[in-house]
Amino acid sequence: MENSQIAEIFEEIADLLELRKDNEFRIRAYRNVAQSIRSLSARIEDMVEHGESLSQISDIGSGTAEKILEILERGTTQRLEDLRKTVPKGLTTLMRVPGLGAKRVMLLNQELDVSSLEGLKRACEAHRVREIEGLGEKTEEKILRGIATLESAGGRVLYTEAAEQLDSLSAHLNKIEEIERWEVAGSFRRGQETIGDLDILIRAKDREKTSDRILQYRPIVDVTSRGKERLSVRLENGLQVDFRYFDPPSFGTAWLYFTGSKAHNIKLRRIAQDYGWKLNEYGLSKGDRRLAGETEESVYERLKLSWIPPEMREDAGEIEAAREGRIPQLVEIGDIRGDFQSHTIASDGRNSIEEMANAARKLGFSYLAVTDHSKRVTMAKGLDDKGAKKHASAIRELSEKLPRFWLLAGIEVDILKDGRLDLAEETLESMDWVVASVHYDRAMTRKAMTERVVRAVKSGVVHCLGHPLGRIIGKRDPIAVDIDQVVEACVENNVWIEINCQADRLDLPDNYCRAARSAGARFVLSTDAHSTDGLRRLPLGVMVARRSWLTKEHVLNTRSIAQLKKALRRS
């Protein structure tokens, strides 16, 4: 059982309790457990095997720990099974539709006997939802948009969920003696935010024995195909894994081919054809003579191209850049020195300032911005002006005690509906780092939302625009905003743009980041950590930055403390 699978069980329990109108504190407790489990860097199953106490994890008490042990043993828990008997089947799926809460789901079920996504979609298209008192046409349209958002995921999983599966699978593959080499390819290697399946290339001494050993991997629930060249399986969480066998002379071209993207491969094949050559997964050849294939580098070199990092292989100009020797030196995780958004128990975080600082130092950070919420975010116990100043003093007091480390006294201030900021200008001017974000009043016209965000950017007290599109991948659509106008305002007002490293945000997405980079924008990577484990998300942001063609110079996190203080100095 991977952490994401365990978390899903606790999320379903919370959903079922909410549908039953249970105690809201109990519901929130289960959601907090799920969130804590998802943010863990260690696998819970490994912790149990090593005899570590689960009670050391935030939000997990003895009762919850017992449920986790039950889940690891049975794949479920009695609490979940009992709750499922009390609520019509399928309603928890409806709660995944953006904009639908438990109250409306129960209403739709009672009034229209709706219990599936397809049934809900049909009811909306037949205009039956608008006939229910208290809902109406706009609600109906919003539900249809929400269903489309959910369906757009198309069975894909977040990169982090695929990474969990790959981590476990790699431990199994590394124990198979017949395997001489294996590599992951596909969208995972290109660092896409969601993954449809895992493609793994294998060089093996004995393919038959290797397949036998692979099939001993416990999470495999189905074998969809098996042959000399390929083994395809499906895991417990529904993820498909394709194992493909190749010999050394063609391993490089196979890795290149199955990494993709399709558009990138087509462009490479056309270049080969222009030379009168043939390029496929088995090699680059001229007639019967092999020209290259053992390594990716040899293929690119023979095509008179620089090697192209996998994250750039989307036919977005990278081949032209490779032909002209203009492939940038992309930012790497080793270049990153700190983090620009984190939360503590002063708002909705789970750890103290000191605990967050110590965790950041252990990770090798040189600095950490503590940016608890402002007062508008009432659910997160947001800070008012007095509270923000007091919190900043506590942050600075601790920072002075930490050698060669800077805790930035910051705030995540809300951008109000009219574009004003949630705290007084004098308060914000006193902060080392101000992140401005939209959290509420998302249903605005594109023009109004753009004016709102641009006004905040032009305030003169904002350092960074937080999660600019406000999306949740597969769950919540981006706000309607003219991102080009927003980027232009950020460039003109020396405001950095955040790449939020939360797995279901990754906001600003890479396609927008590339355009913003071309417009002269500057970026920061922020984990938006609400716990010490959340500080480990920076590699996800680096992945987005690399897909966006960003170098060290584009990313503020690569600066030293001295360079950072100079960069933040207001004229």
N, C-alpha and C positions, 0 to 999 in steps of 0.2 A: 504494500500500500504506500503510495507516494503522498506527500503532505497535501497536495491539491485535492486528492481523493478523500482524505480524512476531513479536510476543511469543507468540502461539498456536503458531507453528511451533517455537519453541525449547521451549515447554512440552511439545509432542508428542514432540520428540526426547528430552526428559528422561523422559517417561512410557515411551517405547519402551525406553530404556536401563534403566529400573527393572524393566520386565517381563523384560528379558534378564539381570537380576541383575548389571548392570555395576558399575563402580567408583562408590561412593557419592559421592566427591568430584567426579567428573565430572558425575554427575547433578545434584548441588547447584549446580555451576557453571552449568549450562544453566538451572536454575530461577532463579538469581540474575540471569542475563542477561535472562530474560523479565520479571522483576520490575522491573529497572532500566529496561527499555524502556517498560513500562506507566506508570512514574512520571515519565517525561520530559515536560516541558512543551512542548518543541519537537518538530516532526515530523521523524523520521529522514530521510524522503525529501527534505524541504526542506534539511536539513543537508548531505546529499550533493550536492544541486543547487548549494548555495552554496559547495561546496568545503571544508566544515568536517570536521575529523578526527573519526571515530567513536570513536577511542581515548580521547578526553576523557571519554567516558561511563563511569560506574562499572561494573566487571565486564566490560568489553568490551576484549579484546586484539586483536592483529592478525588472528588466525585467525577470531575471531568477526566482526570487521569485514568480512572477506572473505565470510563466509557471508551477512551482511546485504546486501552489495552484490549477491550472487548472487540472494537473495530478491527484491530490488527489480527485478532484471532479468528473472527467470524466474517469480516468484511462488512459488518453492519452493527447496529446496536439495538437492544430491545426497546429502548426509548423511541427510536425512529419507527420501528415496526408497529408499536402501539399507536403512535400518533397518526400513522398512515391510515389506520382503520377508522379514524374519526373524521376524516376530511375526504370529500369526493376526489377520486383519482384524477390527476392531471392539473389540478389548480396551482400547484407549486410551479409548474412550467409556465402558466399564464403570468405569474408574478415576475418572471424574467423579462416581460415586455416592458420597455421603458415607459414610464408614466403610469403604470398600473400598480396600485398598491393592493393590500389584502382586502380593504373595504370594497373597492370596485370589483375585484375579482369575485368576491362572494356575491355581490349584487348581480353581476353578469351571469353567474351560475344559477342563481335563484330565479331571475327574470327570464333568461333565455336558454337555460339548461346548457350553457357553454362550458366545456371542460377540456378543450384542446385548442392549440393554435389555429388549426385549420377551421375548426368550428367558429372560433372568434373572428377569423378573417372573413368567413362567409357571412356572418351576422353583420359585420361592418359594411361589407359590399352590398348587402341587401338593405342597408339603412335601418336595421332593426335596433341598433345601439342608441341612435339619436332619439328613439321613441321612449327610452327609459327616463323617467323624471330625474332631473339633476345632472344628466350627461349632455346630450345635445350633439349637434353636427361637428363642432370643433373637437370635442372629445373623441368622436368617432374617427375623424381624420388623424388625430394624434395617435390613436391606437394603431391605425393602419401603418403610419410611419414607424411606430415602435416595432411592429411585427416585421417590417421590411429591414429594420436595423438588425433585429435578431436573426433573420434569415440570411442576411448578408455574410454572417460568419461561416455559413455553409459547411458546418461540421469541422471547421478549423479550430485549433486550440491556441492559446497564448504561447508565445515563445518560451516562457518560463515553465509552463506545464510540459512542453516537449523536452525541455532541458532536463527536467526531473526524470523523465522516462529514460532519456539518453544516459544520464549519470548512472542509473541503476543497470541499464543494459550494458554499458561499457565495462562495468565490474565483471559481468558475466563473460563478455567477449574476451576480456584480457586473460581469463583463466583457460581459454580453449587453446591447447597446445598446437593444434593444426593451423591456426591462424598466424600468418607471418606479418600481415599488416591489415589494418582496417581504417577507413576514414568516413566521416559523415559528409554528405553532399546536400543537394537540394536547397529549398528555401531556408532551411535551418542554417546552413553554412553561409548563405547570403545575409543572414541576420534579419529576416523579415519578422514583423511584429506578431503575425499568426502563422501557424504551420499546419499544412494539410496532412502530411505524412512524413516519415523519416526515410531517407535514402542512405543506405550504408553500403560502401564498396569494400570488398574483401579479397585479399590475396591469400590463398590457403594451399597447404601441401596436399590435403585430401578434402575435396569439396563435400563428398557424401558424409564423411565423419563429422565435418564441421557443421553441416545442416542438422545432423542428429543431436549434436551438442547444443546448438542454438535452441532447438526445440525443447530442451530441458529447462529453459527459462520460465519460471513459474507464472509471470503475468500473461503469457501467451494463452489466448482462449480459442483461437481459430487459425487454421492454416489455409490460406486462400489459394496458394499455388506452390508447387515445389518441382524444381527441375535442376538440370546440371548447371544452368547459368543463373538461376534466380530462386530465391525463397521468399515468399510473402506471407506475413502473419498479421493478426490483429490482436492488440493488447486489451486488457480489461477495461481501460478507459475509452476504448473505441479507436485509438490511434493505430493506423496501419504502418508497418515497418517493412520495407523492401530491402532484402539483402541481395547484392549482385556480385558475382564472382568474375574477377579479371586476372590475367597473368601480367607479370612485370612489364613486358614491352608495350602494353596498351593501358596500363593503370592510370597514367597521367591524363591521357585524352578521355578516358572514362570518367575520371574525377571532374575534369573540365566540363564534359558533356552533361553529366547528371547534377552538377552544381547549377547549371543554367545561368541566367534565365533563358527561356526559349528564344526571346528576341535577340539576346546577346549571341546565342549559338547560331542563329540564322545568319547574322552579320558575319560571324567568323567563317561559316561555310561558304558564303559568297566571296569572301576574300580568297579563300583556298581555290574556289572555282576560277577566279580571275587568273590565278597562276596555272590553271590546268590540273589542279590537284583535287583530291577527295579527302574530306574530313568527316569522321563519324566517331562513335565511342570507342572504336577499336584502333584508331590511329590516324595520322596524317600521311597520306600516301600519294605516289605518282605511279599509276599503273599498279604493278605488283611490288614496287619498291617502297618500303616504309621510310618516311622522311623524319618523323618524330612521333612520340607517343608515351615514352617512359615517364616523363614529367610534364606538368602543365607549362613550366617555363620554356621547355624545348619547343612546344607547339607555338606559343606566342612569339618566340624568337624567330622561328622559321617563317612565320607570317609577317615578320618585320614589325612586331609590336612589343612594347614593354609589357611585362607581366601586370595584370590588372587584379587588384584585391577583390575577393568574392563579393563584398558588400556593394561594389560599384557596378557589377555586371547586370545592368538593366537596360542596355541600349539607350542610355541617356547622355551620349556624347563621350563615353569612356573609351570607345575604340578609336575615335578620332584623336582624343588626347594621347592615347598610347602610341598612335602612329607618329605623333609629333613630339613625343617625349615629355608630355605635360601631365603625367599622372602625379597627383599631389602626394606628399608624405602625410598620410592620414593620421589623425590623432589616435593614440593608443592608451590603454588603461594605465600603463606605466607613466604616462605624462600627467595624470590627474593628481592634484595635491590637496583637494578639499571639496567641500559640499556646500551648496548655497540655499538649501531649504530643509529645515527639520523642526520637529515639534516636541514639546515636553509636557509634563503633567500640569504646566501652567495653563494649557488649553486642552487639546484632545490627545496628547501624546501619552505614552505608557511609562516613560522613564524620566528621571530628574535631569536637570541641566548637567550635573556632575557625571551621571551615568552615561549620558549621550557624549559628553566630552571625552571621557575615558575610552569609550568604545571607538570613537573617531581616532583617537591617538593610537590605539592598538591596531587599527587598520592602516596606520601609516599616514594619516591625514596631517597636514600642517595647519588647517583651519576648518572651522565649521560655523555656518550661520545658523543661529537659533531664531526661528521665525514663527512664533506662535500666532494664532489667529487673533484678529481684531474683533470688536464687540458684536459686529453684525452677525457673525457665525455663532448664534446663541447655543446651538446644539453642541458646539465644541468649547463652550465656556470662554468665548472670545474676550479679549482684554479691552478695557476702556483706556482712555488716555492716562489716567493715574496708574492703573495696573500695568500698562505697557512700559511706562517710565521706571516703575519699581522693578519690573522684571529685567529691564535692560541693565539696571544697576547691579542686580544679582549676577547677571551674565558677565559683566565687566569685572566684578569683584573676583569671580572664579578665574577668569581669563588671566588676570595678573599673577595668579599663583601657578600657572602652568608654563613651564619653560618651553621655548621654541614652538609655541602653539597659540593661535589666536581664535578666541570665541567671538564671533561677530554678534553684537547685540542688534537683533533684527526684529521684523514683524512681517506677517503676511496680512496686508491690509486689503479690505474688500473694496472693490470698485462699485459704488452705489449706482442705482438705476440712471441717475442723471450725469454720471461720470465723476462726481465728487468722490473723495476718499473718506473712509470710515472713521479716521482719526484726525485730530487737528494737525495743521501744517507744522506747527511748532514741535509737536511730538515726533512727527515723522522726520523732521530735519535733524533731530537729536540722535537718530538711529544710524548704526553703521551700514545697515543693509535693509532696504525696503522692497518687498515683493508685492506687487499689486495684482489681484486676481478677481475674476468674476465667479461668484458662487451661486447667486440668487438672481431672480428676474431674468431668466434665460430666454423667455418667449418674447423677443422683441424683433422688430423689422431689421433687415440687414443695415439699412441706413442709420437707424437709431442706435443699434448696438455698436456700429463702427464709430459713431460720434462719441458714444459713451466711453469706449476704450481709448480712443485717441485723446480725449480730454484728460483722462487719468495719466496717460503717457506724457502729456505736455505739462503736467503739474509742477515739474521741477524738483520734486521730492522722491520720485520713484527711481530705483536702480534697475529693477527687473520686472518684466511682464510674466506672471506665472501662468502655467498651463494655458496658453493663449486660446486654444479652441474649446477647452472645457469638456472634451469628449471622454467617454468611457468606452473602450473598444467592444463592440458587439452589444453594448447595453444602453449607451446614451450618445445621441448624435452631437456633432459639434455645434456651437452657437453659430448663428448666421452673422458673419462679419466679413468685411472686405479686408482680407489679411494683407493685401498689398498696401493699402492705406495705413494700416496699423504698423507694418514694417517700416514704411517711409517715416512715420512719426517717431518710431524707436531710433532709427538711424539719425534723424535730425536732432533728437533730444538726448543722445547718449544713453539710451536705455537698452540693457541687455535683454535678450529673449531666452526664456527658459526652455530647455528640453527636459521635461519631467520624466524621471526614470521609473515611476511606478509601472509595473508590468501591463496594467490595463489602461494606462494613459499614453505613455511615450509621445508626449505632446510638448512641442510642436512636431508633427510627423515629418519624415525625411523629404517628401516631395515639396512641402512648403519650406523646409529648411534650406533646400538647394536654391530655391528662388530667392529666399531672404538673404542667403550668403552672397548671391550675385548682386543683390541690391545694397550690399555693404553692411549687413546686420552683424552683430556680435552675439555670442551665445554663452549660456552657463548650463552646466549639468547639475540637476538637483534631485536627490533621492526622494524629497518630500517625506522623509522618514518620520514615523510616529512611534518608533521603538528603536532600540539599539540594533536589532537585526536588520531593520529597514535601511540602515546605512550601507548595506552591502549591495545595493541596487545599481551603483554607478556603472558597472559594465554594460547594463542595458542601455544607458544613455550614450555610452561610447559607441555602442552598436548603431544607434540612430545617427550619431554624429558622423560615423564612417560612411554610412549609406548616403549621408548628405554632403560628402566630399569635404568635410571640415578638417582643418589642420590645427596644430597647437595654437597658432596665432588667432584662430577664430574663437577659441574657447577660454573663458576667464579662469576656469579651474586649473589651468596649466601654469599660472603665475605663482611665484614665490610670495611669501608674506609681504616683503618689501615692495615687490612689483604690484601686488594687489592693493596695498594702501595707497600707492601712487595713482593707480587706475581709478580708485574710488574717490580721490580728492576732488571735491567740487570747486569750480573756479569762483 
